[in-house]
Amino acid sequence: MKLKKLLFASLLVGLAATTAHAAPKDSFNEWLEDYGAWDKVEETLSAREGDTPKDQLDRARVYLKTGSPSQALQIVEMLPSFEDNSTEAERLWYGGKAHRALGQADKAVLWFSRSMDVEPDKGEAKDRFRAEPGLKPLWRDVWRKLFWTARSNFSLSRQSSLDVLGMLLEHGDAMDSDSFWQDARSAWQVETGKAALPVNRVAEKEDYVPFVSANATRAVITTLADTSLARFDNALSSINELDRPALKTFWHAFVKYVQSGTAPQNVGPLEEGGFLKARAFWSGNVPSQLGGEKSIWMVGDPRSAPWLKFRDKILDMDYARAQKALDQEKGSLLISEQMAALIDNLSLALALANGDMKRAETLWNSADRQKLPVSLKAAGMLAFHAPIAKTVSDNPPRAAAEYPVITGLVAAGSERSPANGEAPFWISLSPNSLEDAAESDWPLDRLIVLAAWQMELNKEPQESLARRAATLFNGTDFGRSALLYLADRAIDAKDLQLAAFYLNRMNTESLSTEFRAKRLDARTRLELEAGKQEQAWETFRKLIKTGEPIQPITRLRVSLMLQQQRRFQEAETQLAGLWAEKDAYPREFQAEILFWLGEGRQAMRDKSKALDYYLRLAWQYPEQSIWSLTAMYRAAMIYESRGNYDTARKLLKTVAKNADRKEQREAAKARLSAIDKKDGGKSSDDALQYPF
């Protein structure tokens, strides 16, 4: 009996032991995932032999978790489609995440959308959508961007673009239904021919007075034509005929922009009148997406000396003689096809500028409008109410850049009904109503959205909105400013790879001098942070050559780099330039400049000049203790080396008394003790001594 009890007890102990050491329910990989040890998960998956497609998909998921989207995308793209729809939806979703991590927002949303198409469990599709951070605004912005692109595309690919928009619309609406998608559906139906553009009821009222009169439109046509001929004085003269200050401001800005290549800084009358949409055209510098070449705007190549000589000869004649000379020139048997087209374009511009609409219309109808300069495209559309479909470039990427510029200019010079999904160009809005206009009233109006986001970012910079602006308005100065802001934030956070990504997104060929300098400025700081000092110096030299302002912090960091390389004279040149403009900087920055000037002179063994900088800093900026107390310590060391122990002692006592850092206090006390040993602790102030 005892034996049985013992056996039973042993069995219980054994069971208890078995229970205590039971194998964990989850696999080792699942346990590692719970603790976020993705590097070890990747190692175990890589060690498997004979990976199945499902194993490879797991590896793609882990690569995403370990921040390797390129490797994840490579796996996802090489895998064949899964027969199981749920697994295929998962594969496509991982592809979307990889594209998004690589900064390819358009492709990301397309992959996400295809994943939703095949996912049999719609609840699972919604869960994925909601779990993906920031996907709701990204989906909307990508839809807007693709919609604007499709609207400018009149090539054979237009229908496929609209089909893709329809797919993204359905999925976006299903996941995130609200008024935005209602507006999007209406606009999409207009573009596909399934609905008509709403009639502008305001313009039908009897007491309605258009903002742009017929006379103003004629003056704008003349301005555009003269601008295309580089007759800027004539163009500005025509602007004086405009009867509204806002119109004069807008078109004066246009002429100056073409003439100088830089966006206007002062468009006050546009803001004062609440014409925030018109202001956004210039504050975001929408025309900049066409590039900086003047040939975009003018007849012929302004860099060609033979063409300029011919053009100027014609422009020196009166109108009748000029047209006769052009007809004779075109009748020559030796003239090339290209030159004949240029002569026709020159003749068209002259006719529009001189109000000869009969001749202008004949030339307009026979011209290859898609190859006209942008100024003439807008002038012809205003003069003859021509559709943009036959005027915008037949190259889709180029058309996408031209469309907002041409339609904006035409809308600014006429009283036409708004385009699909857009507000009237000359609508007057208060800053308070701008946000609602962009969110609810006209979320598909490029300039309204630009104006609202620009106002919000100027009020309070934020990375999330800057990322959206860089995505939706790439190619404009507004989008470029957003990229530079994001690059600056990434540099400050020491995320150098991300900073380089943002800077590389800027198309350097189309940058104005101002933005080329800003990019070089950021690039210099990026290379300094990366320890690439020689590259940073070369980039900085390119920056200097632009003649544009340089950020003080960039100039300071380059100066410190030069000091580290013992290139003290070059460093002092930069620091002296900063000090010459000191009044523009905060006092802390002024104090830092003086300190490094002193350090440079100290390193060059010019103790007298170093002392000048240190003492001025200690006197002028006593509240900047991090710099002033260190300068006093440095000055004390110089006085001690000269045997002037009393002055050194007084400076060190101030440091020992006021220093926040223990190390600095202790260092000052140590030097005081050393000086006391040298002179016995006596001060010349104790008693005046006479030798005789």
RALIN-V50828 format. One record per residue. PHI is phi in whole degrees, -180 to 180 (NA if undefined). OMEGA is omega as a letter, one per 30 degrees, with the letter a starting at -180 (* if undefined). Layout:
PHI | OMEGA
PHI | OMEGA
//
This chain:
NA | l
-61 | l
-60 | l
-62 | a
-64 | l
-64 | l
-61 | a
-66 | l
-63 | l
-61 | l
-63 | l
-63 | l
-62 | l
-62 | l
-63 | l
-62 | l
-63 | l
-64 | l
-65 | a
-65 | a
-113 | l
-63 | l
-63 | l
-62 | a
-65 | a
-79 | l
-73 | l
-60 | l
-63 | l
-65 | l
-65 | l
-62 | l
-63 | l
-59 | a
-98 | l
71 | l
-85 | a
-68 | l
-63 | l
-75 | l
-61 | a
-63 | l
-64 | a
-68 | l
-69 | a
-67 | a
-79 | a
-67 | l
-101 | l
63 | l
-55 | l
-83 | l
-54 | l
-66 | l
-63 | a
-66 | l
-65 | l
-62 | l
-64 | l
-60 | l
-61 | a
-69 | l
-59 | l
-64 | a
-68 | a
-93 | l
75 | l
-123 | a
-64 | a
-63 | l
-69 | l
-64 | a
-66 | l
-60 | l
-66 | a
-61 | a
-73 | a
-84 | l
-71 | l
-71 | l
-62 | l
-81 | l
-69 | l
-76 | a
-62 | a
-63 | l
-69 | l
-64 | l
-62 | l
-65 | l
-59 | a
-65 | l
-66 | l
-63 | l
-62 | l
-63 | l
-64 | l
-65 | l
-60 | a
-65 | l
-64 | l
-87 | l
84 | a
-103 | a
-63 | a
-60 | a
-64 | a
-59 | a
-66 | l
-64 | l
-67 | l
-59 | a
-66 | l
-64 | l
-62 | l
-66 | l
-60 | a
-95 | a
-67 | a
-73 | a
-97 | a
-66 | l
-65 | l
-65 | l
-62 | l
-66 | l
-62 | l
-63 | a
-59 | a
-70 | a
-79 | a
-80 | a
-62 | l
69 | a
-74 | a
-59 | l
-67 | l
-63 | a
-59 | a
-64 | a
-66 | l
-65 | l
-62 | l
-58 | a
-62 | l
-68 | l
-66 | l
-61 | l
-68 | a
-64 | a
-66 | l
-92 | a
-98 | l
-116 | l
-88 | a
-66 | a
-84 | a
-58 | a
-64 | l
-66 | l
-64 | l
-68 | l
-65 | l
-63 | l
-60 | l
-62 | l
-65 | l
-66 | l
-63 | a
-61 | a
-71 | l
-63 | l
-66 | a
-68 | a
-87 | a
-153 | a
-78 | l
-163 | a
-65 | l
-58 | a
-73 | l
-67 | l
-64 | a
-62 | a
-63 | l
-62 | a
-66 | l
-64 | l
-65 | l
-64 | a
-65 | a
-86 | l
82 | a
-90 | l
-153 | l
-97 | l
-67 | a
-58 | a
-77 | l
-78 | a
-66 | a
-61 | a
-68 | a
-86 | a
-70 | a
-65 | a
-89 | a
-74 | l
-114 | a
-64 | l
-67 | l
-107 | a
-78 | l
-63 | l
-65 | l
-64 | l
-61 | l
-62 | l
-66 | l
-67 | l
-59 | l
-63 | l
-60 | l
-62 | a
-66 | l
-64 | l
-63 | l
-67 | l
-101 | a
64 | l
-93 | a
-69 | l
-64 | l
-62 | a
-62 | l
-67 | l
-65 | l
-65 | a
-63 | l
-63 | l
-79 | a
-70 | a
-95 | a
-126 | l
-57 | a
-64 | l
-63 | l
-61 | a
-62 | a
-62 | a
-79 | l
-65 | l
-62 | a
-62 | a
-62 | a
-66 | l
-64 | l
-66 | a
-69 | a
-105 | a
83 | l
-119 | a
-72 | a
-67 | l
-93 | a
-117 | l
-125 | a
-51 | a
-57 | l
-68 | a
-73 | a
-61 | l
-86 | a
77 | a
-86 | a
-72 | l
-69 | l
-64 | l
-64 | a
-62 | l
-57 | a
-97 | a
-66 | l
-90 | a
50 | l
-58 | l
-62 | a
-65 | a
-71 | l
-83 | a
98 | a
-100 | a
-75 | l
-69 | a
-63 | l
-62 | a
-102 | a
-114 | l
-71 | l
79 | a
-97 | a
-68 | l
-95 | a
-92 | a
-61 | l
-61 | a
-66 | a
-62 | l
-64 | l
-66 | a
-61 | a
-66 | l
-63 | l
-67 | a
-70 | l
-76 | a
-87 | l
-72 | a
-58 | a
-63 | l
-64 | a
-63 | a
-66 | l
-64 | l
-64 | l
-67 | l
-63 | l
-66 | a
-64 | a
-71 | a
-75 | a
-67 | a
-74 | a
-91 | a
-74 | l
-81 | l
-63 | a
-66 | a
-68 | l
-62 | l
-65 | l
-65 | l
-64 | l
-63 | l
-65 | l
-65 | l
-65 | l
-62 | a
-62 | l
-63 | a
-64 | l
-65 | a
-67 | a
-103 | l
74 | l
-86 | a
-72 | l
-65 | l
-66 | a
-61 | a
-67 | l
-61 | l
-66 | l
-62 | a
-69 | a
-96 | a
-78 | l
-83 | a
-61 | a
-67 | a
-107 | l
-73 | l
-64 | a
-59 | l
-58 | a
-73 | l
-60 | a
-65 | l
-62 | a
-66 | l
-64 | l
-69 | a
-73 | a
-121 | l
51 | a
-79 | l
-74 | a
-73 | a
-56 | a
-100 | a
-117 | a
-69 | a
-55 | l
-87 | l
-93 | a
-53 | l
-62 | l
-69 | l
-62 | l
-62 | l
-78 | a
-73 | a
-54 | a
-66 | l
-74 | a
-65 | a
-64 | l
-65 | l
-65 | a
-66 | l
-65 | l
-74 | a
-110 | a
-147 | l
-117 | l
-77 | l
-64 | l
-61 | l
-72 | a
-55 | l
79 | a
-118 | l
-83 | l
-56 | a
-62 | a
-98 | l
-67 | l
-103 | a
-130 | l
-87 | l
-55 | a
-68 | a
-90 | a
-66 | a
-62 | l
-64 | l
-61 | a
-78 | a
-83 | a
-116 | a
-79 | a
-136 | a
-69 | l
-104 | l
-89 | a
-55 | a
-73 | l
-66 | l
-64 | l
-59 | a
-62 | a
-66 | a
-69 | l
-64 | l
-61 | a
-66 | a
-71 | l
-68 | l
-72 | a
-154 | l
-57 | l
-149 | a
-65 | a
-61 | l
-73 | l
-62 | l
-64 | l
-66 | a
-64 | l
-66 | l
-78 | a
-82 | a
-120 | l
-61 | a
99 | l
-100 | l
-64 | l
-63 | l
-64 | l
-66 | l
-62 | l
-64 | l
-62 | l
-66 | l
-61 | l
-65 | l
-64 | l
-59 | l
-64 | l
-67 | l
-63 | l
-61 | a
-86 | a
64 | l
-92 | a
-71 | l
-66 | l
-67 | l
-61 | l
-63 | l
-60 | a
-64 | a
-67 | l
-73 | l
-74 | a
-87 | l
-74 | a
-64 | a
-68 | a
-100 | a
-78 | l
-72 | l
-59 | a
-61 | a
-78 | l
-64 | l
-66 | a
-63 | l
-68 | l
-63 | l
-60 | l
-64 | a
-64 | l
-60 | a
-66 | l
-62 | a
-69 | l
-65 | l
-63 | a
-83 | l
79 | a
-94 | a
-67 | a
-66 | l
-64 | l
-62 | a
-67 | l
-64 | l
-64 | l
-65 | l
-64 | l
-63 | l
-63 | l
-61 | a
-65 | l
-68 | a
76 | a
-87 | l
-59 | l
-113 | l
-60 | a
-55 | a
-64 | l
-67 | a
-63 | l
-66 | a
-65 | l
-65 | l
-60 | a
-66 | l
-62 | a
-64 | l
-64 | l
-61 | l
-87 | l
63 | l
-100 | a
-70 | a
-67 | l
-64 | l
-63 | a
-66 | l
-59 | l
-69 | a
-66 | l
-65 | l
-63 | l
-66 | a
-65 | l
-64 | a
-111 | a
-58 | a
-64 | l
-85 | a
-113 | l
-63 | a
-62 | l
-61 | a
-70 | l
-61 | a
-63 | a
-65 | l
-60 | l
-60 | a
-61 | a
-72 | l
-62 | l
-65 | l
-62 | l
-64 | l
-66 | l
-61 | a
-66 | l
-85 | l
63 | l
-99 | a
-66 | a
-64 | l
-70 | l
-60 | l
-61 | l
-57 | a
-67 | a
-63 | a
-69 | l
-62 | l
-62 | a
-64 | a
-78 | a
-82 | a
-130 | a
-63 | a
-75 | l
-90 | a
-61 | a
-60 | l
-100 | a
-67 | a
-70 | l
-66 | l
-64 | l
-64 | l
-63 | l
-62 | l
-64 | l
-61 | l
-63 | l
-66 | l
-64 | l
-63 | a
-65 | l
-90 | a
85 | l
-89 | a
-71 | a
-61 | a
-64 | l
-61 | a
-62 | a
-64 | l
-63 | a
-69 | l
-63 | l
-64 | l
-65 | a
-62 | a
-78 | a
-107 | a
-67 | l
-79 | a
-89 | a
-59 | a
-60 | a
-70 | l
-63 | a
-66 | l
-64 | l
-65 | l
-64 | l
-64 | l
-68 | l
-61 | l
-63 | a
-65 | l
-67 | l
-60 | l
-68 | a
-74 | a
-117 | l
75 | l
77 | a
-86 | l
-117 | l
-66 | l
-80 | a
-66 | a
-157 | l
-82 | a
-111 | l
-114 | l
-71 | a
-132 | *
//
